[in-house]
Amino acid sequence: MDEASVTEPLSLSETASFAEALLESELESSLDAVLIVRTDSAVSRFNKRFADMWSITSGTSRPVDADVILRLVLAHVAQPAVYLADVLRFRADPATPVNLEMDLVDGRVVEAHSHAIRGPQGQYLGRIWVFRDLTDRRVSEAALRASHLLLATTERIAHVGGWEWDLVSDELTWSDETYRMYGCDPDTYVPNAADFVAAIHDGDRERVKQAIARSTKEGAPYEGEFRVVRPDGGERVVHVHAEAVVDATGKPVRIVGTNHDVTEQKAIERGLRFANALSKAQLESSPDGILVVGADRRIVSYNQKLIELWSLDADVVESRSGGRAVDSILHQLKNPSAFLARLEELYTHPLQSSHEEVELADGRVFERHSSPLPVADDASGRIFFFRDITARKAVEGQITRLARQDGLTGLANRSMFVESVQLAIARSGRGGKGFALFYLDLDHFKDVNDTLGHPAGDLLLQHVAERLRASVREPDLVARFGGDEFAVIAADVTDPTEAAAIAQRL
């Protein structure tokens, strides 16, 4: 094409054809559905997107009347009466621009815009309608809102908030949960770095400032805990993890981080530390040796008294093996097989309690108490208490002997003599052999006390007791009733002559 053909002006008809082609091209290339209506309500044209939006198929004769188009549109609208009222209002006032949304019966959402078409002198020539399908955008917006809600809910439940500090603009952005941690209203408060530093507890501020300086200058990450003082005076403990974002030159331009509110967690940890310390103090202050085992029979806890009572090596209990601990004490027991059998019975019946005495080979006696210790819904551990009662048993034995013996001579007293007679009668009634009873006293014993004194009388009674004991057999019983009165039970005697012989010997 030469220069003359390029610069030669178009004729009027050619200009009209070019404008028509240009309009058609613009309509069909538009991403929106477009409808043009003249003042006489005749449809000037619409593009393919409009036909597709309102289901105007190519096989249908092309509508040329605006009312026909309106009926086609109304057939798709969920609330046609509302939309029709708007259209009539726009027709009555052509100068009014149109901006509205329509919900369609198939679930789509369509946005409609309309403006008057005016000529060179401003005369009203018609109206152009532009329809845009907002369905995908609405779905995306709803998904985004749901995502934001999920994030906010997750942050609230986990007590984790996010934040970002733009080092170039010095703008600080907080998530909703971060606002809550710092006790600020997101609708009225604009976060800034100065306020953030001021909110840090005096005891932690310098340490945090140094960490911030390293991140802003060197891009170093930061992780740590500090206390935050809220506007209402309350304190929270916050665990922060922050990382720097650098530009192409390696210079930090942003710091992005998370805040984790660990206030309740710290309170629980303090409570656990106190509970552990209290438990340890109770264990060590107990006079008993204490052993706690889990459902798997492994050692959970113990005290120093347990080690001392059983002379256990430290490595045995530190191994946490209940089996090793048992093996270490079996050789100390008077009856190890009975101990093992009872222990297995307790483990087989985890809800059973026990209280018994354990005799050791060296003569000591331990009192053992065991109770179930629930550790889970379907499993129980067990706690054992061991107490050395050797001294107590010795005292109890002495008390028993004193209750049944004469304090001066060591012979049986009247009470023990009566019990022995009752046993002998019962044994004889069951077909056993008979027995003989002898009663003795000392003539002129009062004269001894009166002339030589009571110490001499006591010495005389002791010598008499020794002679009587030496004069009877092993199964016989010698008793002192009191004063100078004595009695003897001779066992397995059925012949009176045999009883007389014993009497003569006495």
Secondary structure as GFF3:
##gff-version 3
##sequence-region A 1 506
A	DSSP	alpha_helix	3	7	.	.	.	ID=ss1
A	DSSP	alpha_helix	12	29	.	.	.	ID=ss2
A	DSSP	beta_strand	33	38	.	.	.	ID=ss3
A	DSSP	beta_strand	43	46	.	.	.	ID=ss4
A	DSSP	alpha_helix	48	53	.	.	.	ID=ss5
A	DSSP	alpha_helix	66	74	.	.	.	ID=ss6
A	DSSP	alpha_helix	80	92	.	.	.	ID=ss7
A	DSSP	beta_strand	98	103	.	.	.	ID=ss8
A	DSSP	beta_strand	109	118	.	.	.	ID=ss9
A	DSSP	beta_strand	124	133	.	.	.	ID=ss10
A	DSSP	alpha_helix	135	158	.	.	.	ID=ss11
A	DSSP	beta_strand	160	166	.	.	.	ID=ss12
A	DSSP	beta_strand	171	174	.	.	.	ID=ss13
A	DSSP	alpha_helix	176	182	.	.	.	ID=ss14
A	DSSP	alpha_helix	193	199	.	.	.	ID=ss15
A	DSSP	alpha_helix	202	218	.	.	.	ID=ss16
A	DSSP	beta_strand	222	229	.	.	.	ID=ss17
A	DSSP	beta_strand	235	246	.	.	.	ID=ss18
A	DSSP	beta_strand	252	261	.	.	.	ID=ss19
A	DSSP	alpha_helix	263	285	.	.	.	ID=ss20
A	DSSP	beta_strand	289	293	.	.	.	ID=ss21
A	DSSP	beta_strand	299	302	.	.	.	ID=ss22
A	DSSP	alpha_helix	304	310	.	.	.	ID=ss23
A	DSSP	alpha_helix	314	318	.	.	.	ID=ss24
A	DSSP	alpha_helix	322	330	.	.	.	ID=ss25
A	DSSP	alpha_helix	336	348	.	.	.	ID=ss26
A	DSSP	beta_strand	354	359	.	.	.	ID=ss27
A	DSSP	beta_strand	365	376	.	.	.	ID=ss28
A	DSSP	beta_strand	379	388	.	.	.	ID=ss29
A	DSSP	alpha_helix	390	404	.	.	.	ID=ss30
A	DSSP	alpha_helix	414	429	.	.	.	ID=ss31
A	DSSP	beta_strand	435	441	.	.	.	ID=ss32
A	DSSP	alpha_helix	445	452	.	.	.	ID=ss33
A	DSSP	alpha_helix	454	471	.	.	.	ID=ss34
A	DSSP	beta_strand	477	482	.	.	.	ID=ss35
A	DSSP	beta_strand	485	491	.	.	.	ID=ss36
A	DSSP	alpha_helix	496	505	.	.	.	ID=ss37
###
